[in-house]
Structures are given as C-alpha cells and as structure tokens.
Amino acid sequence: MADNLTPAEIRQRYGDLPYITPYERIVALVDEASGLVELHEYHARGVCSGGAAWEVYHYERTSPLVRAARREGARNIFLCGQGRADLELSASIAGAGLEEVRVLDSEVQVTYAGLAGGGVAATLCRGMAEGVISTTVHEAGGGAALGRATLRLPLMRKLVIGVDDTDDALRGATWSTANEIAFELQKEGSCLYIGHVITQLFPDNPFKTTNCCATAVILGANPADTGDVTDRFASELEEACFSDQCGMAVSSSVEIADELRRFSISTTRRMVSLEHARSVAARCGVELRQVTGERGLIGALAAVGAHDDPDAAVIPFAGEPGSKGKS
C-alpha cells in the first residue's frame, strides 16, 4: 500500500538516511487559459546545480508532458502539459521523468518516476521540499530500484512584472528597485519571489539614463491575491522611483507569445513606439500600467517578453536566440 506522507513525516521516517537530501522548494504555477503548468524546483539544499542539470537533460527527453526545460543555477524550470504518459526509463539514457500532471481544484498533482538516484530524488528528496502539501510514495527507490511518487502542491499563479524608467541622472537603479520590492512582498507573505531578469534595450535610445535596461521580476501568488499583489507592487514602485516616466507591464501567462518575444528583440535594435507597444500588449494579453508616466511602458513590456532567458536578455543587440550579440 502506498504511503501518503507530509514533509515532516518523511523527515521523521527517512531523514537519517545518509543519501536523502531535501529539495529546498517546489512551486507549481498554473495558467488556466492554456492549461499549462510551470514547475519550479529548487534542487537539493538549494545549491545542487549538478542534480538540476541532470534532471533538466533527462526530463525533457524522457517525458512527453514536458514541453520545455531549462535551468537557472540549482533551479529546474519545467513547462508541462497536463495528462499522463508512460515513461520508457533506461539507466544512464533516460533515468527519470514526469509521469503525470493534474490540476485538481486548488491543487496540482505531479507524479515523478526515476531509477536509482533519480528515483530517490523523485520521491523522498522532493517530498521534503517547502511548498509540498503531501507525497504519496508508491515506490521509495534507492540502489537500482525504481522510485515513484505523487506530490500534491498548492496551485499558484505566475505574475511577471516588467518595470522600466525608475531613475534619473543622479538617483535610482531599476534592477535593484524591482528586486527590493519583490523581496519585501515575499518577506511579508504576499507572494513568492521566483526570478529576476535584466533586459538590455536599444543602447542609442536618446531618452536613456545610462545603461538603458529594463527589469522583470517573476512572482508566484495565490490566484485570489494576484490583483492585490500587482497593486502593492505598483504602489511601492511609485514611492521608490525618481522618474516621471515609470511604467509597468504585467502578465500571468506561463508562456511567452511569439509576437511578444519578437517585440522584445526589436527593442534591442531600434526605437519602438508607444503605440506599437500598446497594440502588442493588447494582442498578447499583457496589462500595461502607468506608474508615473508612459515612456517606461515600452521597456517594461520588453522585459516581460524576455523573462525566460536571463542570460540572453542582458546581451546588447541580442538578435535571434543564441546570438552572441555585439557591443
């Protein structure tokens, strides 16, 4: 019979085993419109980047449910469809994967399976993570054995908030202002602060302060709280900024529309009109919100459209994905 255990019960029962290393946190962000689920998994102790790299490689190749996978440090990010898939696991070649993803009311249920160490990660190590409600351990794994478990996670919604034009010639910095606001909102319990991305805009923009960068922060929030979180962020931003042209862009999609991604690339190469930004935002379901003015809306929208690749977003004249850019 499968055991259904809370993180505390897993620690009590298995925590003394020398090969059990707990994941730090697991977050499930649900896009109701598309039905997609974005999983953020902070690997063991929050620093096990080797384990994260192994899983990103194997899960995307092994699991039909995984549409895309990437890694930021020791954090796995999986974009998943819902349903069930039979996995063809093979040692060394296809060692672990996602077997099932379901959204049920206010929960997301995710079934993992893996061989040997991949099975231990799939069951007991993930089951101890912050954010897990409980884990049904079908098979504990270890050694050469198969491990399988279903994790119950609270349903959260993704909020991507883009910000631009917060400073003047003497004071302020957009990247750090956005970072501090997101950090404070998390500290008070309003949301989870999941990610931060700096987006390089057109360096020859005549309106720039100096470096001409916009910023996006990625938050996870209870669906009922997203409006309040957005309002609080805007209020804190208005109080902290020194520019009369500060703007915000807000998206709750877990995917970036192709048109929005192209818009973001265009802002690295040339000047873009506010009218064009408004039309792209409307078609792509992104809310534009003036904080102190309009001009910052362009960069704020560009930051939302580049938020899933922080390494590429910082490159001047980034061009197509994979380009090394030029200075």
N, C-alpha and C positions, 0 to 999 in steps of 0.2 A: 504494500500500500504506500502511495506517495505521501511524504510528509509536507505539511504546509507550515512554514516557519517564518516568524518575524526576524528582522536583522538581529535583534537582541538574543533570540533563541538560537540562531545559527552561531553567534559568537560564543554563547554558553556551551553549546554542544560540540562545536568543532574548532573553536578559536585557539586551542592549544596545539593543534596540528602544525608542524613547522612549515608546511607547504601551503597554508591558507593565508593569503594576503588580500585584505579587503579593498575593493574598489572604493574610491572616495565618494562619488556621487553618480547617479543616473537620472537623467531628465528626459521626459517624453513630451515633445511639442507637437500638437495636432493642428492640422489645417483642415477645418471642417469642409471648406469649399472643394478642395481637391481630394480629400480623404487620405492625404499623405501624412506620415509620422516622421518627425526628425528626432532621432535618438542622440543624445549627448552623453557619453560615458567617460567619466574621469577615471582613468585606469588606476591600478593598484597603488595606494598611498598618494595618488595624485602626481607621481613622478615616473611611473613605469612606461617610458616612451617606447621601449623595445616591445613590450607587450601590446601597446597600442598599434605600433607599426605592423606587427604580426597579424593582428585581428583585421585591420583595415585591408591588408592584402588578401587574406583568406575569405573574409565575409563577403566581399564584393564578388569574388569569383565563385563561391560556393552557393550563395543564397539568391535565388531568383527574386525574392522580395526586396533585396537591397538594390535600389536604383542608382545610388552613388555613395561613395565612401571617401572620407578624407581624414586627415589627422592634423591637429594643431597641438604640438607638444605631446603631452600624455593623454590627450583627449581624443576619443574616437567620435566622429560625426557620421551617422548613417541616415540617409534619406530612404524611407521604406514605404512600400505599398502595404496594404492590408491583405490578409489571407493566410493560407497555409501552403507550404512547399515541402516536398520530400527531398531531403538532402542526401547526396551521394558522398559521404565523408570518406576520405582516404588519407592515411598517415603521410605527413610531410607535404602532400599536394593540396589537399582540401581538408584541413584539420578541424574546422569549426564553422558554425554559421547560425543564421536566424531561421528557425523552422516555422514560426507563426507570429503574426502581429495582428492584434484585435483591439478595436476601440469599443468599450462597453460602458455606456453611461459616462461616469466621471473618471473612468479608469482606462489605462492602456495595459493590455496583457501581452507579454513578449516571451516566446519560448525559444531558448537557446539550446544548442547541442554541440558537443565537441569531444574530440578524442584526447585522452591523456591529460596533459596540462591544459589544453583547450577546453576540456570538459570540466575541470576544476574551476576555471575562470567562468564558465557558463553557469555554474551552479552556486557553490558556496562563496566564492570571492565576490561575485556580483550581488549575491543575496545579502551581504553585509553593508552594502552601499547606502549612504544617506539618500533619501528620496524613495526607497523601496518600501512599499506597504507590507508585502509578504512574498515569500517564494515557495512554490510547490516544487520540491525536489523529486523528480521522477527517478533519476539515477545519479548518484553522487559523483561518479567518476573517480579518477586518480589512477596512477600506474598506467596500464594500457587500456583501461576500461572507458566505455562511453559515459559521458555525463550529459544529463538533460534536466532542464528546469524551466518553469514558467514564472516570470516575475510580474507582480502587479505594481503598477506605477500610477501616481496621480496624473490625470490629464491636465496639461498646461498649454497655454497658447504662446506662440512666438510673437515678440514685438521687436521689430528692427526700427530704431530711431536714428535717422540721419540728421546731422547738425552742421551748419556752416555759418561763417561770419560772426564770430563772437568777440573778436578782439579789435583793438585799434592800434595805432602806430606805437603806443607806449605800454599798453597793458593787455593781458589776456593771452590765452592759448586754447584753441578749440579742442584739441585732443585731450588735454588734461581736465578742462572744464566738464566735458561729457563724461570722462572717466570718474570724476569725483561725484557727479550727480548720480550716476548709475550705482556707484559703490554705496552711497548714502541710502538710496532707495532699498538696496538689498539689506543693508545693516538694520534698517527699521522694519524689515519683513514684508515690504510691499511686493517684491519680485525677486527673482534670481538674476544676477548679473553674469551672463554667459560668455560674452565676447566683445571685442573692441577692434575696430578696423579703421585705419587712416587711409584716405583716398587722395592721391595726388591729382590735382586739377591742372588745367592749362597754365603752364608757368608764365606765359606772357600776358595773362589777364591784367588789364590796366587797373582793375579795382582791388587787386590782391593787397593783403597787408605785407607779407614777405614770402612765405613758402607756398602759399596757395593750396592748402589741404583742407578737406572736409573729413568728418568723422562719423562713423556709425557705431552704435552700441547694440548688442543683441541681448534681449531680456526674455525671461520666461515668467509668465504670470497666470494666476487663476483666471479662467475666461471671464468671470464676473467682475474682475478687478482691472481689466485692461484699460478701460476708459479713465479710471481714476489714476492709474499709473502714468498714462500719457499726459493727463492734465498736470499731475505733480511734476513730471519731468519738464514740461513747458514752463511752469511757474518758477521752478528753480533755475532754469536756463535764463529766463528773462531777468531774474535778480542777479545772476552771475555775469552776464555778458556786458561788454563795453561798446558794442556796435549798435547802430540804429538800423542795421540791415540783416539781423539774425533770422534764420528760418529753420524749420523742422520738417522732416518727411517721415511718415510712419507707415509701416507695412506689417501685416500679420500673416503673410504668405511664407511657407517654408521653402518655396522655390522662387527663383528669380526669372521673371518673364524675359524672353529673348529680346523684346523691344527695349525693356529697361536696361538690360545688360549692354546693348548697343549704345544706348544713350550715355551710360557711364563711360564707355570707351571714348565716345565723341568728346566728352568734356575734358579729356586729357590732351586733345589735339587742337581744339579751336574754341572760340567763344560760342556759347549756346544761348539762345534767347529764353526769356522767362515764359513766353507764350508756348514755346516748344516743350519746355519742362512741364508746364501745366497740362498740356494735351497728352504727353506720355504718362504722367501720373494718373490721369483720369482713366486712360485705357488699361493701365496695369494695376488699378486698384490701390494706389498709394495715396494716402492723405497728405496734403501739403498744408502746413500751418505757419502763418506768420507769427514770429515771436516779437521782434521789434521792427521788422521790415520784410521786403520781398526778395531782395537780391540773393540772400543766402539760401533760398529755396532750391536754386539750381544745383549747388554743390551738395545740399542735403539729400536731394533725390539721387544724385550720382553716387553718394556714399551708400545708400540703400542698395543700389544696383550692383555694387562691387563687394558686398559684405561677406560673401562666401569664399573669398580668396585673399586673405590679408597680405600675403607675400607679393602677389601681382598688383594689388591695389596701390601700393606705395611707389610703383615704378613710373617715372615721368615718361610721357609719350608711350604708354603701355602697349598700344596697338592690340593685336589679336592675342588671345590667351596663349601663353608660352613664350611670348616675345620677351627679349631681354631689355627692350627699351633703349633709349639714348638720352644723353643729357645735353 
